[in-house]
C-alpha cells in the first residue's frame, strides 16, 4: 500500500509572563505591558499551523528575519493586534529553513503577569524555540 500523506509533527512552547519579561511602558497610562519574544528554528520547509492558547486574551505577531522592538509592525508576517480569545487563535503560514522567525506574544492588558500561555506549531517537522532576552521600550 502506497500512501502519499505526510505526518504532521506538533511542537509546543509553554510559558507565562513574569516580572522579568520584556515590557513596554506606556507613560500616558503609567502601566507596563509585558511581552515575550520567541525565536523559531525551522528544520524542514513547509506549511505550519500556529495556535496560541492562554487563560487571558492575547496579541500575537510573527516576524521574519528580525523583530524591531520600537516599530512592532515592521517586517511582520502576521500582525494580529485584535483580541485572541482563549483557544481561538489559529494561523497557517509557510516557513523556510533559510530565514529566522520571531513570534511575539503579549497579554491584552497590563495585568498579564503570571498568566500562562502556550504556542503550538503543527507541520512537517518539529520547531525548536528560544526565548529571546528582555528589553524595555518606553512609549509616550
Residue frames relative to the residue before (quaternion, step in Angstrom):
aa qw qx qy qz dx dy dz
X 1.0000 0.0000 0.0000 0.0000 0.00 0.00 0.00
X 0.1869 -0.7970 0.5702 0.0686 3.56 -0.77 1.06
X 0.1062 -0.8142 0.5701 0.0259 3.54 -0.65 1.06
X 0.2648 -0.7736 0.5560 0.1493 3.59 -0.95 0.86
X 0.5153 0.6440 -0.4264 0.3714 3.58 1.23 -0.05
X 0.2568 -0.7493 0.5914 0.1513 3.52 -1.15 0.69
X 0.4970 -0.6471 0.4816 0.3199 3.54 -1.11 0.63
X 0.2769 -0.7345 0.5992 0.1576 3.53 -1.21 0.61
X 0.2425 -0.7857 0.5626 0.0857 3.54 -0.82 1.09
X 0.2640 -0.7643 0.5729 0.1341 3.55 -1.00 0.90
X 0.0647 -0.7677 0.6375 0.0104 3.56 -0.94 1.01
X 0.0829 -0.8231 0.5618 -0.0043 3.58 -0.76 1.06
X 0.1070 -0.7513 0.6498 0.0431 3.54 -1.11 0.87
X 0.0757 -0.7980 0.5979 0.0080 3.59 -0.72 1.11
X 0.1646 0.7778 -0.5936 0.1247 3.55 -0.96 0.84
X 0.1586 -0.7397 0.6256 0.1906 3.53 -1.33 -0.33
X 0.5210 -0.6117 0.4837 0.3469 3.52 -1.19 0.53
X 0.0789 -0.8031 0.5905 -0.0080 3.53 -0.90 1.00
X 0.7146 -0.4549 0.3218 0.4230 3.54 -1.30 0.23
X 0.7165 0.4080 -0.2560 0.5045 3.62 1.19 -0.47
X 0.3871 0.6984 -0.4996 0.3358 3.61 1.23 0.38
X 0.5977 -0.5201 0.4499 0.4122 3.55 -1.26 0.34
X 0.0180 0.8048 -0.5933 0.0068 3.55 -1.14 0.54
X 0.2269 -0.6919 0.6459 0.2292 3.46 -1.36 0.19
X 0.3127 -0.7504 0.5632 0.1479 3.50 -1.13 0.75
X 0.1891 -0.7807 0.5899 0.0821 3.54 -0.62 1.15
X 0.3310 -0.7979 0.4690 0.1842 3.54 -0.16 1.31
X 0.6182 0.5668 -0.3538 0.4139 3.60 0.99 -0.77
X 0.7587 0.3381 -0.1939 0.5220 3.59 1.07 -0.67
X 0.3160 -0.7572 0.4999 0.2771 3.58 1.30 -0.21
X 0.5527 0.6079 -0.3779 0.4268 3.59 0.98 0.85
X 0.3614 -0.6909 0.5864 0.2197 3.53 -1.26 0.60
X 0.1173 -0.7562 0.6402 0.0681 3.56 -1.05 0.84
X 0.2582 -0.8116 0.5135 0.1048 3.56 -0.51 1.23
X 0.0392 0.7801 -0.6242 0.0160 3.56 -1.23 0.52
X 0.2597 -0.7308 0.6056 0.1781 3.54 -1.32 0.37
X 0.2012 -0.7334 0.6373 0.1248 3.53 -1.19 0.71
X 0.0510 -0.8032 0.5927 -0.0300 3.56 -0.68 1.17
X 0.2523 -0.7573 0.5825 0.1536 3.58 -0.70 1.07
X 0.2575 -0.7667 0.5750 0.1232 3.55 -0.97 0.95
X 0.1595 -0.7626 0.6209 0.0869 3.57 -0.99 0.87
X 0.1563 -0.8131 0.5598 0.0330 3.56 -0.35 1.34
X 0.2441 -0.8051 0.5304 0.1043 3.59 -0.83 1.02
X 0.7757 0.1150 -0.0642 0.6172 3.58 1.17 -0.60
X 0.4500 -0.6911 0.4989 0.2663 3.57 -0.85 0.99
X 0.3945 0.7139 -0.5262 0.2404 3.54 -1.15 0.63
X 0.6358 -0.5095 0.4156 0.4041 3.51 -1.36 -0.16
X 0.0724 -0.7932 0.6046 -0.0073 3.54 -0.89 1.04
X 0.2927 -0.7095 0.6116 0.1918 3.54 -1.13 0.73
X 0.1760 -0.7743 0.6040 0.0677 3.55 -0.95 0.98
X 0.0386 -0.7727 0.6335 -0.0061 3.55 -0.91 0.99
X 0.0906 -0.7620 0.6382 0.0612 3.58 -1.06 0.80
X 0.0398 -0.7982 0.6004 -0.0301 3.54 -0.83 1.06
X 0.1125 0.7857 -0.6012 0.0926 3.56 -0.98 0.82
X 0.5343 -0.6045 0.4806 0.3436 3.53 -1.32 0.24
X 0.7337 0.2722 -0.1944 0.5915 3.59 1.33 -0.09
X 0.6359 -0.5100 0.4051 0.4141 3.59 -1.29 0.12
X 0.0855 -0.8169 0.5704 0.0045 3.57 -0.97 0.90
X 0.3239 -0.6581 0.6371 0.2368 3.49 -1.47 0.26
X 0.0392 -0.7952 0.6044 0.0282 3.58 -1.16 0.56
X 0.0241 -0.7733 0.6335 -0.0023 3.54 -1.19 0.73
X 0.1517 -0.7568 0.6284 0.0968 3.56 -1.13 0.71
X 0.0991 -0.8106 0.5772 0.0022 3.57 -0.73 1.15
X 0.3057 -0.7365 0.5760 0.1799 3.55 -1.16 0.70
X 0.8719 0.1269 -0.1546 0.4470 3.54 -1.05 1.04
X 0.7882 -0.1692 0.0808 0.5862 3.64 1.00 -0.61
X 0.2790 -0.7222 0.6076 0.1771 3.51 -1.35 0.33
X 0.2286 -0.7644 0.5925 0.1108 3.57 -0.72 1.11
X 0.3462 -0.7914 0.4722 0.1757 3.58 -0.36 1.26
X 0.6705 0.4734 -0.3010 0.4854 3.59 1.20 -0.38
X 0.7693 0.2124 -0.1140 0.5917 3.60 0.98 -0.88
X 0.2506 -0.8495 0.4506 0.1121 3.54 0.25 1.38
X 0.7158 0.4541 -0.2801 0.4505 3.63 0.95 -0.69
X 0.5044 0.6559 -0.4323 0.3586 3.60 1.20 -0.26
X 0.8552 0.0870 -0.1061 0.4999 3.57 -0.98 0.98
X 0.4170 0.7288 -0.4436 0.3133 3.56 1.17 0.58
X 0.3137 -0.7222 0.5881 0.1849 3.56 -0.97 0.93
X 0.7666 0.1128 -0.0263 0.6315 3.52 1.08 -0.84
X 0.0083 0.7878 -0.6140 0.0486 3.53 -0.72 1.07
X 0.1103 0.8117 -0.5591 0.1282 3.55 0.28 1.27
X 0.0237 0.8248 -0.5620 0.0581 3.54 -0.07 1.27
X 0.4693 0.6202 -0.4686 0.4189 3.55 1.26 0.26
X 0.6300 -0.5425 0.3852 0.4004 3.53 -1.20 0.24
X 0.1853 -0.7443 0.6328 0.1063 3.56 -0.96 0.94
X 0.2360 -0.7882 0.5515 0.1372 3.56 -0.33 1.18
X 0.7065 -0.4576 0.3282 0.4288 3.55 -1.23 0.42
X 0.8706 0.0603 -0.0908 0.4798 3.54 -1.05 0.98
X 0.6391 0.5631 -0.3313 0.4059 3.63 1.13 0.26
X 0.6121 0.5610 -0.3693 0.4173 3.62 1.16 0.00
X 0.1574 0.7583 -0.6193 0.1293 3.56 -0.76 1.08
X 0.0270 0.7769 -0.6262 0.0592 3.54 -1.04 0.91
X 0.1687 -0.7741 0.6019 0.0999 3.58 -0.97 0.83
X 0.0848 0.7971 -0.5910 0.0900 3.58 -0.88 0.96
X 0.4274 -0.6620 0.5509 0.2749 3.52 -1.27 0.42
X 0.1029 -0.8061 0.5823 0.0230 3.59 -0.73 1.09
X 0.2419 -0.7753 0.5735 0.1072 3.55 -1.10 0.80
X 0.5319 -0.6463 0.4505 0.3105 3.57 -1.18 0.54
X 0.6955 0.4874 -0.2780 0.4489 3.62 1.13 -0.52
X 0.6807 0.4162 -0.3023 0.5215 3.60 1.24 0.30
X 0.3794 -0.6899 0.5622 0.2529 3.53 -1.25 0.50
X 0.1424 -0.7859 0.5987 0.0606 3.56 -1.11 0.74
X 0.1184 -0.7772 0.6166 0.0411 3.52 -1.12 0.82
X 0.1586 -0.7741 0.6088 0.0703 3.55 -0.81 1.05
X 0.1410 -0.7725 0.6164 0.0582 3.55 -0.87 1.03
X 0.0331 -0.7841 0.6192 -0.0265 3.56 -0.82 1.06
X 0.0414 0.8110 -0.5768 0.0882 3.57 -0.77 1.08
X 0.4625 -0.6466 0.5132 0.3234 3.59 -1.07 0.63
X 0.6082 -0.5828 0.4065 0.3538 3.55 -1.16 0.61
X 0.8038 0.2364 -0.1115 0.5344 3.59 0.95 -0.80
X 0.6472 -0.5480 0.3808 0.3686 3.52 -1.31 0.28
X 0.6641 0.4886 -0.3196 0.4671 3.62 1.19 -0.18
X 0.3055 0.7996 -0.4664 0.2231 3.60 1.04 0.75
X 0.4017 0.7325 -0.4735 0.2790 3.60 1.23 -0.04
X 0.8498 0.1718 -0.1759 0.4662 3.53 -1.14 0.89
X 0.5246 0.5923 -0.4456 0.4188 3.61 1.18 0.30
X 0.3588 -0.7506 0.5126 0.2124 3.60 -0.77 0.97
X 0.0138 -0.7618 0.6463 0.0419 3.51 -1.35 0.38
X 0.1484 -0.7673 0.6115 0.1235 3.54 -1.27 0.31
X 0.2120 -0.7312 0.6394 0.1076 3.49 -1.26 0.70
X 0.0323 -0.8003 0.5987 -0.0074 3.57 -0.83 0.98
X 0.0963 -0.7520 0.6499 0.0528 3.53 -0.99 0.93
X 0.0625 -0.7658 0.6391 0.0351 3.57 -1.01 0.85
X 0.2854 0.7611 -0.5320 0.2372 3.55 -0.66 1.12
X 0.7917 -0.3621 0.2250 0.4376 3.58 -1.29 -0.25
X 0.7962 0.1027 -0.0528 0.5939 3.62 1.21 -0.33
X 0.5994 -0.5303 0.4315 0.4162 3.54 -1.28 0.15
X 0.2414 -0.7141 0.6376 0.1586 3.52 -1.34 0.47
X 0.2615 -0.7413 0.5960 0.1636 3.54 -0.98 0.88
X 0.2532 -0.7776 0.5667 0.1006 3.54 -1.10 0.83
X 0.0446 -0.7636 0.6434 0.0327 3.56 -1.13 0.76
X 0.3353 -0.7215 0.5697 0.2060 3.57 -0.77 1.07
X 0.2886 -0.7608 0.5607 0.1532 3.57 -0.77 1.07
X 0.6536 -0.5915 0.3330 0.3347 3.55 -1.07 0.86
X 0.6347 -0.5852 0.3974 0.3111 3.48 -1.37 0.28
X 0.0341 0.7798 -0.6250 0.0076 3.54 -1.22 0.54
X 0.3002 -0.7256 0.5899 0.1882 3.52 -1.30 0.28
X 0.0544 -0.7612 0.6455 0.0304 3.56 -0.98 0.87
X 0.1919 -0.7779 0.5892 0.1042 3.56 -0.93 0.89
X 0.0777 -0.7936 0.6034 0.0095 3.57 -0.70 1.10
X 0.2532 -0.7881 0.5448 0.1342 3.56 -0.81 1.00
